[in-house]
Amino acid sequence: MISDSSVVFLPCSDIRKTVSFYRDILHLHVAEKQNDNLYIFDTGYGYWGFCQYVDGRKPLSGPQGVCLSLNLASEEEVLEAYERLKDSCTIYKEPSNHPDFPVFSFFLLDPDGYLVEYQKAAV
């Protein structure tokens, strides 16, 4: 059996801020909403779900946390995304070639400190 898609569910501290960030700033499409505390965003090849859990679960962010990568078609598209987002997001690392991997990317932080990467990987 092969699945046709996947969803990664991540805890967030404020679902309203998270939805505003991913929908309004990054322009990801809300694929599904469950109640008022869980939203699933379509990344094009999979889904990211964010949930403000009632048990107070903490985000998995920070230096040892989760990195969410969006793969783009070219380095030019990475640079265009950077120019579009640099004034409305907290940039963690400006566009550059990765020293250990064949990747050109930049990183920004979401409201909970999750690293979001826009990248062009040489595959």
C-alpha positions as CSV (number, residue, x, y, z in Angstrom):
1,M,0.0,0.0,0.0
2,I,1.3,3.5,-1.0
3,S,-0.3,6.6,0.5
4,D,-1.3,9.4,-1.8
5,S,-0.3,12.2,0.7
6,S,1.0,12.8,4.2
7,V,0.2,15.2,7.1
8,V,2.6,16.3,9.8
9,F,0.8,17.5,12.9
10,L,2.5,20.1,15.0
11,P,1.5,21.8,18.3
12,C,1.2,25.6,18.4
13,S,0.7,28.1,21.2
14,D,-1.8,30.4,19.4
15,I,-3.8,29.0,16.5
16,R,-4.9,32.4,15.3
17,K,-1.3,33.7,15.0
18,T,-0.3,30.5,13.3
19,V,-3.2,30.6,10.8
20,S,-2.5,34.2,10.0
21,F,1.2,33.4,9.4
22,Y,0.8,30.4,7.1
23,R,-2.3,31.6,5.3
24,D,-1.9,35.3,5.0
25,I,1.9,35.7,4.9
26,L,3.2,32.5,3.4
27,H,0.0,32.1,1.3
28,L,-0.5,28.4,2.0
29,H,-4.0,27.1,1.3
30,V,-6.1,25.9,4.2
31,A,-7.0,22.4,3.1
32,E,-9.1,21.6,6.2
33,K,-10.2,23.1,9.5
34,Q,-11.3,21.0,12.4
35,N,-13.1,22.9,15.2
36,D,-11.3,26.2,16.0
37,N,-8.0,24.7,17.1
38,L,-6.7,22.6,14.2
39,Y,-5.9,23.8,10.7
40,I,-4.3,21.7,7.9
41,F,-2.3,23.6,5.2
42,D,-1.6,22.2,1.7
43,T,2.1,22.6,0.8
44,G,1.7,21.2,-2.7
45,Y,3.1,17.8,-2.0
46,G,1.9,17.1,1.5
47,Y,0.2,18.8,4.4
48,W,1.2,20.6,7.6
49,G,-1.4,20.5,10.4
50,F,-1.1,22.9,13.3
51,C,-3.1,22.3,16.5
52,Q,-3.5,24.3,19.7
53,Y,-3.9,21.2,21.9
54,V,-6.2,21.5,24.9
55,D,-3.6,19.6,27.0
56,G,-1.2,22.5,26.7
57,R,1.3,20.6,24.5
58,K,4.3,22.9,23.7
59,P,5.6,23.6,20.2
60,L,8.6,21.5,19.0
61,S,10.6,24.5,18.0
62,G,13.9,26.0,18.9
63,P,17.5,25.0,18.0
64,Q,16.7,21.3,18.4
65,G,13.2,21.4,17.0
66,V,11.4,20.9,13.7
67,C,12.4,22.4,10.3
68,L,9.7,22.7,7.7
69,S,11.0,22.9,4.2
70,L,9.3,24.1,1.1
71,N,11.1,23.0,-2.1
72,L,11.1,25.4,-5.0
73,A,11.9,24.9,-8.6
74,S,14.9,27.2,-8.8
75,E,17.3,29.4,-6.9
76,E,15.6,32.4,-8.5
77,E,12.3,31.3,-6.9
78,V,14.1,31.1,-3.6
79,L,15.3,34.6,-4.0
80,E,11.9,35.9,-5.1
81,A,10.3,34.3,-2.0
82,Y,13.0,35.9,0.2
83,E,12.3,39.3,-1.3
84,R,8.6,38.9,-0.8
85,L,8.9,37.7,2.8
86,K,11.9,39.5,4.3
87,D,10.0,42.5,5.6
88,S,7.1,40.6,7.0
89,C,8.8,37.7,8.7
90,T,11.7,37.1,11.2
91,I,14.5,35.9,9.0
92,Y,16.7,33.3,10.7
93,K,19.2,32.9,7.9
94,E,19.5,34.8,4.6
95,P,19.7,33.0,1.2
96,S,22.9,31.0,0.8
97,N,24.4,27.7,-0.3
98,H,24.4,25.1,2.5
99,P,28.0,24.2,3.4
100,D,27.3,20.4,3.7
101,F,24.5,19.7,1.3
102,P,23.7,20.7,-2.3
103,V,21.0,23.1,-1.2
104,F,20.4,26.9,-1.7
105,S,18.0,28.2,0.9
106,F,16.9,30.7,3.5
107,F,15.2,30.2,6.8
108,L,12.5,32.2,8.6
109,L,10.7,31.7,11.9
110,D,7.0,31.2,12.4
111,P,5.2,32.6,15.5
112,D,6.2,29.6,17.6
113,G,9.8,29.6,16.5
114,Y,9.5,26.7,14.0
115,L,12.2,27.0,11.3
116,V,10.6,27.3,7.8
117,E,13.0,26.8,5.0
118,Y,12.5,27.8,1.3
119,Q,15.0,25.8,-0.7
120,K,16.2,24.6,-4.0
121,A,17.8,21.2,-3.6
122,A,20.0,19.7,-6.3
123,V,18.5,16.3,-6.9
